[in-house]
Amino acid sequence: MADAGTVTRAQPAPERAVDAPTRASRLRFWRSPADQPRWARPALLAVAALAAVVYGWQLRHAGYAEYYAVAVRSMSVSWRAFLFGAFDPGATVTVDKLAGAFLPQALSARVFGFHPWSLALPQVVEGVVSVLVLYRLVRRWCGAPAGLLAAAMFALTPIVASMFGHPMEDAALTMCLVLAADAFVAALAGARTGRLVLAGVWVGLGFQAKMLQSWLVLPAFALAWLAFAPASGRRRLGQVALAGAATVAVSLAWVLLLLTVVPAGDRPYVDGTTNDSAVAMVFGYNGLDRFGAHVPGTVESGFTTPDPAGPADAAASPAGSWHKLVDPGYATQIGWLYPLALAGLVVGLLRHRRAGRADPTRAGFVLWGGWLATAVVVFSGMTLTHRTYLATLAPPLAALAAAGVVLSWRALRDRWATWLLPAVLLVQLAWTAHLAGRYAGFLPWLTWPALATAAGATVALVVLVRRPRRGAGAPVVAGRRPRRGAGAPVVAGRRTAEPWRAVAALGVAAVLAVPAAWGLSVLDRRYAGTAFEAGAGPSGPVGLALDADTTDTLTAPRRRLDDYLLAHRDGARYVAATSSWRTASQFVLPTGQPFLPLGGYSGLVPQPTLAELRALVDAGELRFVLLGGVGGLGATDSELSRIMTWVLSSCREVPAAEHGGGEELLVYRCGPGS
């Protein structure tokens, strides 16, 4: 017992008593936090589980994007190739992209072995992360119902459902941009510089995955911050400058540190260029060249836009068309939500037009609208070689479409726009019928009943929201509690059921069923697309074989040829040089052995030069050159053509009977004994 004159201090409660509830709540991850509805977390987990199933269902049959798969194979067997993003195990030439998107694939191949599913697995994870983060982002902005709707719409967008199930670099880009937007919205609420810089870092990491495409969000970020961040104008400008510097630094780190600072002789040659410049490859070959402007020092890619809908759609727009994004071949992959998203943007901006400058809701509409508008303008003016480019549109479309549904729903409870939801459903119904009608034979048992249900629900909703009150001639606004004495029945102290809720929910679900079915079609291998041309539904490459089991196994002739080359390699650094990357891929994919591709991806890259090839032969680092096969012809005045001329005149042809590899490839032995 303390003495009478002693002052006793209150002892702090044990840490376990304070932390135990927090730890216990974290273990119960399926329960919603206190600031969310009880149904929110279980529903989100269900959407995430559905996304994981959809993205991973065809994992074993994900296939390869052959050119990039060879690079991943090389990066998985050589740390030097991993560091520089080289195409071949000998790290003589890079791929024609930055390596960021392929690093997770290479690490996965190192851990699990080189298989189609091990290359696609990182994209499945990136897809689920994107779904979860998009929910959190939209929930903060527009509430839990909108967040859940946005996550589900995004997850089942056809091109998204296909892309995240294949080894494609657009998946990493999409995840990075969603994470960047999440950090940006969190920063905007309190003008937090650190979070804004983090958003810039995520954009920079997206640049490592898909280069300039990641910068499409920057105008929207800058506009939203300068207009709505709760800080002085001078501070806002400084924050944008700091975040911009972080974005540029992270974006250009690989270009500057590895492919510019490192001397040319100590790193691979940069593919896509004739001057070995990473800057030219990023901003020219993969930048301005996509708009038809050739940059000196780069190889002309010659990209054109294929018919996006296949032979069945003869009305597809040419490459230069500014309305290509509404053509069925592209719109069925990304554009089902156009009307809902446009309604969400317009209604949101109008309803919050009088909000204060720092209103986060209005800022969100400017953010998503700016992102969407920038991407639409850029994609409309550039050459689109693959549908997966358009996956960048999926996050803002899903967010704005979810907001459009929620705002239209809430308008039914207000006097200002009871007509809004029926009108939005009607326009969305017409657009869905237009797109689905171009592929009328696809899921007719679902498409037309769903559209009929949506039409019926829309008509019923119009009737319900204009229904007159009992005993009064004025129209009632459905869902509002009637004034006392108005005569509305009350059961056990509660209002009677409001039929408009069920009708509205049925209409929304029915009109979204068709695009969801297109997304779910990837569960069927006939509609799952390929790793090089992702897509879903009948506008994808229906009927193509997705099994890539033969691409990672040497055919019998190639096995005999490989055995011959290895047996007569005589300690050379390279097993053989090949006249095209496609020929090299036949050996590198299944074996990971160092074959030397000539001419890069296009056959026009001067790597190696004739002098460099002869030096390799003279030093005993190369014994064999393989000519023929697919590709590798180049131009008549290219370095590759000069190499082929020298090989034909200076090296000894090995008869097919001697190497046993068939007559498709011509085998030449160069150097001593040739």
C-alpha positions as CSV (number, residue, x, y, z in Angstrom):
1,M,0.0,0.0,0.0
2,A,1.4,3.4,-0.9
3,D,2.3,5.9,1.8
4,A,-0.2,8.7,2.5
5,G,2.0,11.3,1.0
6,T,2.7,9.3,-2.1
7,V,1.1,10.3,-5.3
8,T,0.3,7.2,-7.3
9,R,0.3,7.4,-11.1
10,A,-2.3,5.7,-13.2
11,Q,-0.8,2.7,-15.0
12,P,-1.3,2.5,-18.7
13,A,-3.4,-0.3,-19.9
14,P,-1.5,-3.3,-21.3
15,E,-0.7,-3.0,-25.0
16,R,-2.4,-6.4,-25.6
17,A,-5.7,-5.0,-24.4
18,V,-5.5,-2.1,-26.8
19,D,-4.2,-4.0,-29.9
20,A,-6.1,-7.3,-29.5
21,P,-9.3,-6.0,-31.0
22,T,-7.4,-4.5,-34.0
23,R,-5.6,-7.7,-34.7
24,A,-8.7,-9.8,-34.3
25,S,-10.6,-7.5,-36.7
26,R,-7.8,-7.9,-39.3
27,L,-8.1,-11.7,-39.1
28,R,-11.8,-11.3,-39.8
29,F,-11.1,-9.9,-43.2
30,W,-14.4,-10.9,-44.6
31,R,-16.2,-8.4,-42.3
32,S,-16.7,-4.8,-43.4
33,P,-15.0,-2.0,-41.5
34,A,-17.2,0.2,-39.4
35,D,-17.3,2.9,-42.1
36,Q,-18.7,0.6,-44.7
37,P,-22.1,-1.3,-45.1
38,R,-22.1,-4.8,-43.6
39,W,-22.5,-6.3,-47.1
40,A,-19.7,-4.3,-48.7
41,R,-16.7,-6.5,-47.8
42,P,-18.3,-9.9,-48.5
43,A,-19.6,-8.6,-51.8
44,L,-16.2,-7.2,-52.8
45,L,-14.5,-10.5,-51.9
46,A,-17.1,-12.3,-54.1
47,V,-16.2,-10.0,-57.0
48,A,-12.5,-10.5,-56.5
49,A,-13.0,-14.2,-56.4
50,L,-15.0,-14.1,-59.6
51,A,-12.2,-12.0,-61.2
52,A,-9.6,-14.5,-60.1
53,V,-11.6,-17.4,-61.6
54,V,-12.2,-15.6,-64.9
55,Y,-8.6,-14.5,-65.3
56,G,-7.1,-17.8,-64.3
57,W,-9.6,-20.2,-65.8
58,Q,-7.5,-20.7,-69.0
59,L,-4.2,-20.3,-67.3
60,R,-2.8,-23.6,-68.7
61,H,-3.8,-22.5,-72.2
62,A,-2.7,-18.9,-71.9
63,G,-0.2,-19.3,-74.8
64,Y,2.7,-17.1,-75.6
65,A,3.2,-13.8,-77.3
66,E,6.2,-15.5,-79.0
67,Y,8.5,-12.5,-79.5
68,Y,8.2,-11.4,-75.8
69,A,8.0,-15.0,-74.5
70,V,11.5,-15.5,-76.0
71,A,12.7,-12.4,-74.1
72,V,11.2,-13.7,-70.9
73,R,12.8,-17.1,-71.4
74,S,16.2,-15.3,-71.9
75,M,15.6,-13.2,-68.9
76,S,14.8,-16.2,-66.8
77,V,18.1,-18.0,-67.6
78,S,20.5,-15.0,-67.7
79,W,20.6,-12.2,-65.1
80,R,22.4,-10.0,-67.6
81,A,19.5,-10.4,-70.0
82,F,17.1,-9.8,-67.0
83,L,18.8,-6.6,-66.1
84,F,18.8,-5.1,-69.7
85,G,15.6,-6.7,-71.0
86,A,17.4,-8.6,-73.7
87,F,15.7,-10.7,-76.3
88,D,18.4,-13.4,-76.4
89,P,20.2,-15.3,-73.6
90,G,23.5,-13.9,-74.8
91,A,22.1,-10.3,-74.2
92,T,23.1,-9.0,-77.6
93,V,19.9,-7.1,-78.4
94,T,17.0,-5.8,-76.3
95,V,13.3,-6.3,-77.0
96,D,11.7,-3.3,-78.7
97,K,10.0,-2.3,-75.5
98,L,11.1,-1.5,-72.0
99,A,11.5,-4.5,-69.8
100,G,9.3,-3.6,-66.8
101,A,6.3,-5.7,-67.7
102,F,8.4,-8.7,-68.4
103,L,10.3,-8.7,-65.1
104,P,7.5,-10.3,-63.1
105,Q,7.1,-13.0,-65.8
106,A,10.8,-13.8,-65.8
107,L,10.8,-14.1,-62.0
108,S,7.8,-16.3,-62.1
109,A,9.5,-18.5,-64.7
110,R,12.5,-18.8,-62.5
111,V,10.4,-19.9,-59.6
112,F,7.9,-22.2,-61.3
113,G,9.6,-23.1,-64.5
114,F,9.0,-21.8,-68.0
115,H,5.4,-22.6,-68.9
116,P,2.5,-20.6,-70.4
117,W,0.8,-20.5,-67.1
118,S,3.8,-19.3,-65.2
119,L,4.1,-16.4,-67.6
120,A,0.4,-15.6,-67.3
121,L,0.2,-15.9,-63.5
122,P,1.6,-12.4,-62.7
123,Q,-1.1,-10.9,-64.9
124,V,-3.9,-12.8,-63.0
125,V,-2.5,-11.3,-59.7
126,E,-2.3,-7.8,-61.3
127,G,-5.9,-8.1,-62.3
128,V,-7.2,-9.0,-58.9
129,V,-5.2,-6.2,-57.3
130,S,-6.6,-3.8,-59.8
131,V,-10.2,-4.9,-59.0
132,L,-9.6,-4.5,-55.2
133,V,-7.9,-1.1,-55.5
134,L,-10.5,0.2,-57.9
135,Y,-13.2,-0.6,-55.4
136,R,-11.4,1.3,-52.6
137,L,-10.7,4.2,-54.9
138,V,-14.4,4.6,-56.1
139,R,-15.8,3.9,-52.6
140,R,-13.8,6.9,-51.2
141,W,-15.1,9.0,-54.0
142,C,-18.7,8.0,-54.5
143,G,-19.6,5.4,-51.8
144,A,-19.6,1.7,-51.4
145,P,-22.4,0.8,-53.9
146,A,-20.6,2.7,-56.7
147,G,-17.3,1.1,-55.7
148,L,-18.7,-2.4,-55.9
149,L,-20.4,-1.7,-59.2
150,A,-17.2,-0.2,-60.6
151,A,-15.1,-3.2,-59.5
152,A,-17.6,-5.6,-61.1
153,M,-17.9,-3.6,-64.3
154,F,-14.1,-3.4,-64.6
155,A,-13.5,-7.0,-63.9
156,L,-15.9,-8.2,-66.6
157,T,-15.0,-5.7,-69.3
158,P,-14.3,-8.1,-72.2
159,I,-10.8,-6.9,-73.0
160,V,-9.9,-6.7,-69.3
161,A,-11.2,-10.3,-68.8
162,S,-9.1,-11.5,-71.7
163,M,-6.0,-9.4,-71.1
164,F,-5.4,-10.4,-67.4
165,G,-5.5,-14.0,-68.5
166,H,-2.5,-13.7,-70.9
167,P,1.1,-12.7,-70.6
168,M,0.7,-9.1,-71.9
169,E,2.4,-5.9,-70.8
170,D,-0.9,-3.9,-70.7
171,A,-1.9,-5.8,-67.5
172,A,1.0,-4.3,-65.5
173,L,0.3,-0.8,-67.0
174,T,-3.4,-1.0,-66.0
175,M,-2.6,-2.0,-62.4
176,C,0.0,0.8,-62.0
177,L,-2.5,3.4,-63.3
178,V,-5.2,2.2,-60.9
179,L,-2.7,2.4,-58.0
180,A,-1.6,5.8,-59.2
181,A,-5.3,7.1,-59.2
182,D,-5.8,5.6,-55.7
183,A,-2.8,7.4,-54.3
184,F,-3.9,10.6,-56.1
185,V,-7.4,10.6,-54.7
186,A,-6.0,9.9,-51.2
187,A,-3.6,12.8,-51.7
188,L,-6.2,15.2,-53.0
189,A,-8.3,15.1,-49.8
190,G,-5.7,16.8,-47.7
191,A,-3.3,18.2,-50.3
192,R,-0.7,15.6,-49.2
193,T,2.5,16.0,-51.1
194,G,3.8,12.5,-50.2
195,R,0.8,10.8,-51.6
196,L,0.9,12.9,-54.7
197,V,4.6,11.9,-55.3
198,L,3.6,8.3,-54.8
199,A,1.0,8.7,-57.5
200,G,3.8,10.0,-59.8
201,V,6.0,7.0,-58.9
202,W,3.2,4.6,-59.9
203,V,2.8,6.4,-63.2
204,G,6.5,6.0,-63.7
205,L,6.4,2.3,-63.0
206,G,3.6,2.1,-65.5
207,F,5.9,3.8,-68.0
208,Q,8.4,0.9,-67.4
209,A,5.5,-1.4,-68.5
210,K,4.1,0.4,-71.5
211,M,6.1,3.6,-71.9
212,L,4.3,6.8,-73.1
213,Q,0.8,5.2,-72.7
214,S,1.2,5.6,-68.9
215,W,1.5,9.4,-69.3
216,L,-2.1,9.6,-70.6
217,V,-3.3,10.2,-67.1
218,L,-1.0,13.1,-66.3
219,P,-3.2,15.9,-67.8
220,A,-6.2,14.7,-65.7
221,F,-4.0,14.5,-62.6
222,A,-2.5,17.9,-63.1
223,L,-5.9,19.6,-63.9
224,A,-7.7,18.0,-60.9
225,W,-4.9,19.0,-58.5
226,L,-4.5,22.5,-59.7
227,A,-8.2,23.1,-59.7
228,F,-9.3,21.3,-56.5
229,A,-6.4,20.6,-54.1
230,P,-7.1,22.5,-50.7
231,A,-3.9,24.5,-50.7
232,S,-2.6,27.8,-51.9
233,G,-2.0,28.3,-55.6
234,R,1.8,28.5,-55.1
235,R,1.9,25.3,-53.1
236,R,-0.3,23.5,-55.6
237,L,2.1,24.4,-58.4
238,G,5.1,23.3,-56.3
239,Q,3.5,20.0,-55.5
240,V,2.7,19.3,-59.2
241,A,6.2,20.1,-60.1
242,L,7.6,17.8,-57.5
243,A,5.3,15.0,-58.4
244,G,6.1,15.5,-62.1
245,A,9.8,15.3,-61.4
246,A,9.3,12.0,-59.6
247,T,7.2,10.7,-62.5
248,V,9.9,11.6,-65.0
249,A,12.7,10.2,-62.9
250,V,11.1,6.9,-62.4
251,S,9.9,6.7,-66.0
252,L,13.3,7.3,-67.5
253,A,15.4,5.5,-64.9
254,W,15.9,2.3,-67.0
255,V,16.5,4.3,-70.2
256,L,19.1,6.6,-68.7
257,L,20.9,4.3,-66.2
258,L,21.1,1.2,-68.3
259,L,20.8,2.1,-71.9
260,T,22.4,5.5,-72.0
261,V,25.0,5.7,-69.2
262,V,26.3,2.2,-69.8
263,P,28.7,2.2,-72.8
264,A,27.4,0.6,-76.0
265,G,30.0,-2.2,-75.9
266,D,28.9,-3.2,-72.4
267,R,25.2,-3.6,-73.0
268,P,22.8,-5.0,-75.6
269,Y,22.0,-3.1,-78.7
270,V,18.6,-1.3,-78.5
271,D,16.1,-2.9,-80.9
272,G,13.8,-0.8,-83.0
273,T,16.6,1.7,-83.8
274,T,19.4,2.2,-86.2
275,N,21.5,4.4,-83.9
276,D,21.4,2.2,-80.7
277,S,19.4,4.9,-78.8
278,A,16.9,4.0,-76.0
279,V,15.4,7.5,-76.3
280,A,14.7,6.9,-80.0
281,M,13.2,3.5,-79.2
282,V,10.9,4.9,-76.5
283,F,9.8,8.2,-78.0
284,G,10.2,7.4,-81.7
285,Y,9.7,3.8,-82.5
286,N,7.1,3.3,-79.8
287,G,5.9,6.9,-79.8
288,L,5.6,9.2,-82.7
289,D,5.8,6.3,-85.1
290,R,2.4,5.2,-83.9
291,F,1.0,8.4,-85.3
292,G,2.7,8.0,-88.7
293,A,5.6,10.3,-88.0
294,H,9.0,8.6,-88.6
295,V,11.8,9.7,-86.3
296,P,15.4,9.5,-87.6
297,G,17.4,6.8,-86.0
298,T,14.4,4.4,-85.7
299,V,13.2,1.5,-87.8
300,E,9.9,2.1,-89.5
301,S,7.5,-0.3,-87.8
302,G,5.0,-0.2,-90.6
303,F,2.2,-0.9,-88.1
304,T,-1.3,-0.8,-89.5
305,T,-4.6,-1.5,-87.9
306,P,-6.1,-4.9,-88.8
307,D,-9.8,-5.4,-89.2
308,P,-10.7,-5.4,-85.5
309,A,-13.8,-7.4,-85.9
310,G,-12.4,-10.0,-88.3
311,P,-13.7,-11.0,-91.7
312,A,-17.4,-10.9,-90.6
313,D,-17.3,-7.1,-90.1
314,A,-16.5,-5.4,-93.4
315,A,-17.5,-2.0,-92.0
316,A,-14.5,-1.7,-89.7
317,S,-12.8,1.7,-89.8
318,P,-9.4,2.2,-91.3
319,A,-6.3,3.0,-89.2
320,G,-6.7,6.8,-89.6
321,S,-10.4,6.9,-88.6
322,W,-11.3,9.1,-85.7
323,H,-14.4,7.1,-84.9
324,K,-12.7,3.7,-84.7
325,L,-13.5,3.4,-80.9
326,V,-17.2,3.1,-81.6
327,D,-16.8,0.5,-84.3
328,P,-18.2,-2.9,-83.1
329,G,-14.8,-4.6,-83.3
330,Y,-13.4,-2.3,-80.6
331,A,-16.5,-1.2,-78.8
332,T,-17.5,-4.7,-78.0
333,Q,-14.2,-5.1,-76.2
334,I,-14.2,-1.9,-74.3
335,G,-17.2,0.3,-75.1
336,W,-20.3,-1.3,-73.7
337,L,-20.4,1.3,-70.9
338,Y,-20.1,4.4,-73.1
339,P,-23.7,5.7,-72.4
340,L,-23.6,5.0,-68.7
341,A,-20.1,6.6,-68.3
342,L,-21.1,9.7,-70.3
343,A,-24.3,10.0,-68.2
344,G,-22.3,9.7,-65.0
345,L,-19.8,12.4,-66.1
346,V,-22.5,14.9,-67.3
347,V,-24.9,14.4,-64.3
348,G,-22.0,14.4,-61.8
349,L,-20.5,17.7,-63.1
350,L,-24.0,19.3,-63.3
351,R,-25.1,18.2,-59.9
352,H,-21.8,19.4,-58.2
353,R,-21.3,22.5,-60.2
354,R,-22.0,24.7,-57.3
355,A,-19.8,22.8,-54.8
356,G,-16.8,24.4,-53.2
357,R,-13.5,24.5,-54.9
358,A,-12.1,21.7,-52.7
359,D,-15.1,19.4,-53.2
360,P,-13.6,15.9,-53.6
361,T,-16.6,14.5,-55.5
362,R,-16.5,17.1,-58.2
363,A,-12.7,16.7,-58.4
364,G,-13.3,13.0,-59.0
365,F,-15.5,13.6,-62.0
366,V,-12.9,15.9,-63.4
367,L,-10.2,13.3,-62.8
368,W,-12.0,10.4,-64.4
369,G,-13.4,12.6,-67.2
370,G,-10.0,14.1,-68.0
371,W,-8.4,10.6,-68.1
372,L,-11.1,9.3,-70.4
373,A,-11.1,12.3,-72.7
374,T,-7.3,12.3,-73.1
375,A,-7.1,8.5,-73.8
376,V,-10.0,8.7,-76.3
377,V,-8.3,11.6,-78.3
378,V,-4.9,9.8,-78.3
379,F,-6.2,6.4,-79.3
380,S,-8.5,7.9,-82.0
381,G,-5.5,9.5,-83.7
382,M,-3.0,6.7,-83.4
383,T,-2.5,3.3,-85.0
384,L,-4.0,0.6,-82.9
385,T,-2.3,-2.7,-83.4
386,H,-4.0,-4.6,-80.6
387,R,-7.2,-4.3,-78.7
388,T,-5.3,-4.5,-75.4
389,Y,-4.2,-0.9,-75.9
390,L,-7.7,0.1,-75.0
391,A,-7.6,-1.5,-71.5
392,T,-6.4,1.9,-70.3
393,L,-9.9,3.1,-70.9
394,A,-11.5,0.5,-68.6
395,P,-10.9,2.1,-65.1
396,P,-12.4,5.6,-66.0
397,L,-15.3,3.9,-67.9
398,A,-16.1,1.6,-65.0
399,A,-15.9,4.4,-62.4
400,L,-18.0,6.8,-64.3
401,A,-20.6,4.2,-65.3
402,A,-20.9,3.1,-61.7
403,A,-21.4,6.7,-60.7
404,G,-23.9,7.1,-63.5
405,V,-26.0,4.3,-62.1
406,V,-25.8,5.5,-58.5
407,L,-26.6,9.1,-59.3
408,S,-29.5,8.1,-61.6
409,W,-30.8,5.8,-58.8
410,R,-30.6,8.6,-56.2
411,A,-32.4,10.9,-58.6
412,L,-35.5,8.7,-58.3
413,R,-35.8,9.9,-54.6
414,D,-35.5,13.5,-55.6
415,R,-37.9,15.8,-57.4
416,W,-35.3,17.2,-59.8
417,A,-34.9,14.2,-62.1
418,T,-37.1,11.2,-61.7
419,W,-36.8,10.6,-65.4
420,L,-33.0,10.3,-65.3
421,L,-32.7,6.5,-64.6
422,P,-35.3,5.5,-67.2
423,A,-33.7,7.7,-69.8
424,V,-30.2,6.4,-69.1
425,L,-31.4,2.8,-69.2
426,L,-33.1,3.5,-72.5
427,V,-30.0,4.9,-74.2
428,Q,-27.8,2.1,-72.7
429,L,-30.4,-0.4,-74.0
430,A,-30.2,1.0,-77.5
431,W,-26.4,1.0,-77.6
432,T,-26.2,-2.5,-76.3
433,A,-28.7,-3.7,-78.9
434,H,-26.7,-2.0,-81.6
435,L,-23.4,-3.7,-80.6
436,A,-25.0,-7.1,-79.9
437,G,-26.9,-7.0,-83.2
438,R,-23.6,-7.0,-85.1
439,Y,-23.0,-10.5,-83.6
440,A,-26.6,-11.7,-83.4
441,G,-25.6,-15.4,-83.3
442,F,-23.6,-15.0,-80.1
443,L,-25.5,-16.1,-77.0
444,P,-28.9,-15.3,-78.5
445,W,-30.6,-17.2,-75.6
446,L,-29.2,-14.6,-73.2
447,T,-28.8,-11.4,-75.3
448,W,-32.4,-10.9,-76.6
449,P,-34.3,-12.0,-73.4
450,A,-32.0,-9.7,-71.3
451,L,-32.7,-6.7,-73.6
452,A,-36.4,-7.4,-73.6
453,T,-36.3,-7.6,-69.8
454,A,-34.4,-4.3,-69.6
455,A,-37.0,-2.7,-72.0
456,G,-39.9,-3.9,-69.8
457,A,-38.2,-2.8,-66.6
458,T,-37.6,0.7,-68.1
459,V,-41.3,1.1,-69.1
460,A,-42.5,-0.2,-65.7
461,L,-40.1,2.3,-64.0
462,V,-41.5,5.2,-65.9
463,V,-45.0,4.2,-64.8
464,L,-44.0,3.7,-61.2
465,V,-42.2,7.0,-60.8
466,R,-45.0,9.0,-62.3
467,R,-47.8,7.3,-60.3
468,P,-50.1,9.8,-58.6
469,R,-50.6,10.0,-54.8
470,R,-53.6,8.6,-53.1
471,G,-56.2,11.3,-52.7
472,A,-54.2,13.9,-54.5
473,G,-53.7,14.8,-58.1
474,A,-50.0,15.7,-57.8
475,P,-47.5,13.1,-58.9
476,V,-45.6,11.3,-56.2
477,V,-41.8,11.0,-56.3
478,A,-41.3,7.3,-55.7
479,G,-39.2,6.4,-52.7
480,R,-39.9,9.6,-50.7
481,R,-41.7,9.3,-47.4
482,P,-45.1,10.8,-48.0
483,R,-46.2,13.7,-45.9
484,R,-48.2,12.9,-42.7
485,G,-51.8,12.3,-43.7
486,A,-51.1,11.7,-47.3
487,G,-52.6,8.3,-47.0
488,A,-49.7,6.0,-47.6
489,P,-50.1,2.7,-45.8
490,V,-47.7,1.9,-43.0
491,V,-47.0,-1.7,-41.7
492,A,-45.6,-2.2,-38.2
493,G,-44.2,1.3,-38.2
494,R,-42.4,0.9,-41.5
495,R,-43.2,2.1,-45.0
496,T,-44.5,-0.6,-47.4
497,A,-42.1,-2.0,-49.9
498,E,-41.2,0.3,-52.7
499,P,-41.7,-1.6,-56.0
500,W,-39.5,0.8,-58.0
501,R,-36.4,-0.5,-56.2
502,A,-36.8,-4.0,-57.5
503,V,-37.8,-2.8,-61.0
504,A,-34.8,-0.4,-61.2
505,A,-32.4,-3.1,-60.0
506,L,-33.9,-5.5,-62.6
507,G,-33.4,-3.0,-65.4
508,V,-29.8,-2.2,-64.4
509,A,-28.9,-5.9,-64.1
510,A,-30.6,-6.8,-67.4
511,V,-28.8,-4.1,-69.4
512,L,-25.4,-5.1,-67.9
513,A,-25.9,-8.8,-68.5
514,V,-24.8,-8.7,-72.1
515,P,-21.4,-7.1,-71.6
516,A,-20.9,-9.3,-68.6
517,A,-21.6,-12.3,-70.7
518,W,-19.0,-11.1,-73.2
519,G,-16.5,-10.9,-70.4
520,L,-17.4,-14.3,-69.0
521,S,-17.0,-15.8,-72.5
522,V,-13.3,-16.2,-71.9
523,L,-14.2,-19.2,-69.7
524,D,-14.8,-20.9,-73.1
525,R,-11.6,-21.6,-74.9
526,R,-13.2,-20.8,-78.2
527,Y,-13.6,-17.1,-77.1
528,A,-10.6,-16.7,-74.8
529,G,-8.4,-14.9,-77.4
530,T,-4.6,-15.4,-77.6
531,A,-1.6,-13.9,-75.9
532,F,-0.8,-11.8,-79.0
533,E,-4.4,-10.8,-79.9
534,A,-6.4,-10.7,-76.7
535,G,-10.2,-10.4,-77.0
536,A,-13.4,-12.0,-75.8
537,G,-16.5,-13.1,-77.5
538,P,-17.0,-13.5,-81.3
539,S,-15.0,-10.4,-82.3
540,G,-11.9,-12.2,-80.8
541,P,-10.0,-14.8,-82.7
542,V,-12.6,-17.5,-82.4
543,G,-11.4,-21.0,-83.2
544,L,-7.7,-20.4,-82.8
545,A,-5.8,-23.1,-80.9
546,L,-4.7,-21.8,-77.5
547,D,-2.6,-24.7,-76.5
548,A,1.0,-23.7,-76.6
549,D,2.4,-27.1,-75.6
550,T,4.2,-27.5,-78.9
551,T,6.0,-24.1,-78.7
552,D,8.1,-25.2,-75.7
553,T,9.2,-28.5,-77.1
554,L,11.6,-29.1,-79.9
555,T,10.2,-30.9,-83.0
556,A,12.1,-34.0,-84.0
557,P,14.0,-32.2,-86.8
558,R,14.9,-29.3,-84.6
559,R,16.0,-31.7,-81.9
560,R,18.4,-33.4,-84.3
561,L,19.7,-30.1,-85.5
562,D,20.1,-28.8,-82.0
563,D,22.0,-31.9,-81.0
564,Y,24.3,-31.5,-84.0
565,L,25.0,-27.8,-83.3
566,L,25.8,-28.6,-79.7
567,A,28.1,-31.5,-80.5
568,H,30.1,-29.4,-83.0
569,R,30.0,-26.1,-81.0
570,D,33.6,-26.4,-80.0
571,G,33.2,-24.1,-77.0
572,A,31.7,-21.2,-79.0
573,R,29.8,-18.5,-77.0
574,Y,26.8,-18.9,-79.3
575,V,25.2,-22.2,-80.5
576,A,24.4,-20.5,-83.8
577,A,23.3,-17.2,-85.4
578,T,19.9,-17.1,-87.0
579,S,18.6,-14.9,-89.8
580,S,15.5,-14.0,-87.9
581,W,14.2,-13.8,-84.3
582,R,11.5,-16.3,-85.3
583,T,14.1,-18.9,-86.2
584,A,15.9,-18.2,-82.9
585,S,12.7,-18.6,-81.0
586,Q,12.3,-22.2,-82.2
587,F,15.4,-23.0,-80.1
588,V,15.5,-20.4,-77.3
589,L,11.9,-21.0,-76.1
590,P,12.4,-24.8,-75.4
591,T,16.0,-24.8,-74.4
592,G,17.1,-21.3,-73.2
593,Q,20.4,-21.8,-75.2
594,P,22.3,-18.7,-76.5
595,F,21.3,-18.3,-80.2
596,L,22.2,-15.0,-81.8
597,P,19.4,-13.4,-83.7
598,L,20.4,-11.2,-86.7
599,G,18.6,-7.9,-87.5
600,G,16.4,-7.6,-84.4
601,Y,12.6,-7.8,-84.6
602,S,12.3,-6.2,-88.0
603,G,15.4,-7.6,-89.7
604,L,16.5,-4.0,-90.3
605,V,18.5,-3.4,-87.1
606,P,22.2,-3.3,-87.7
607,Q,23.0,-5.8,-84.9
608,P,25.4,-7.3,-85.3
609,T,27.2,-5.7,-88.2
610,L,29.1,-7.8,-90.7
611,A,32.4,-6.7,-89.2
612,E,31.2,-7.7,-85.7
613,L,29.9,-11.1,-87.0
614,R,33.3,-11.8,-88.6
615,A,35.1,-10.9,-85.4
616,L,33.0,-13.4,-83.5
617,V,33.8,-16.1,-86.1
618,D,37.5,-15.3,-86.0
619,A,37.5,-15.4,-82.2
620,G,35.9,-18.8,-82.1
621,E,32.7,-17.5,-80.4
622,L,30.4,-18.4,-83.3
623,R,30.6,-21.5,-85.6
624,F,27.3,-21.8,-87.3
625,V,24.8,-19.5,-89.1
626,L,21.2,-20.7,-89.9
627,L,19.6,-19.1,-92.9
628,G,16.0,-19.4,-94.0
629,G,12.8,-20.0,-92.0
630,V,10.2,-17.3,-91.5
631,G,11.2,-13.6,-91.6
632,G,14.7,-12.2,-91.5
633,L,14.8,-11.1,-95.1
634,G,15.2,-7.4,-94.4
635,A,15.9,-4.8,-97.1
636,T,18.4,-5.5,-99.9
637,D,20.7,-2.9,-98.6
638,S,20.4,-3.9,-94.9
639,E,23.2,-5.2,-92.7
640,L,21.4,-8.5,-92.6
641,S,21.5,-8.8,-96.4
642,R,25.2,-8.1,-96.4
643,I,25.8,-10.8,-93.7
644,M,23.8,-13.3,-95.7
645,T,25.8,-12.6,-98.8
646,W,29.1,-13.1,-96.9
647,V,27.9,-16.3,-95.3
648,L,26.8,-17.7,-98.7
649,S,30.3,-16.9,-100.2
650,S,32.6,-17.6,-97.3
651,C,31.1,-20.4,-95.2
652,R,30.5,-24.1,-95.9
653,E,27.0,-25.4,-96.2
654,V,26.4,-28.5,-94.0
655,P,24.2,-31.0,-95.9
656,A,20.9,-31.8,-94.4
657,A,21.8,-35.5,-94.3
658,E,24.7,-34.6,-92.0
659,H,22.9,-32.4,-89.5
660,G,19.5,-34.2,-89.7
661,G,17.4,-31.1,-89.2
662,G,15.6,-31.1,-92.5
663,E,15.9,-28.8,-95.5
664,E,13.9,-25.8,-94.2
665,L,16.9,-24.2,-92.6
666,L,20.2,-23.9,-94.4
667,V,23.1,-24.6,-92.0
668,Y,26.5,-23.0,-92.6
669,R,29.7,-23.5,-90.7
670,C,32.0,-20.5,-90.7
671,G,35.6,-20.1,-89.6
672,P,38.4,-22.7,-89.5
673,G,37.5,-25.8,-91.4
674,S,34.7,-24.1,-93.3
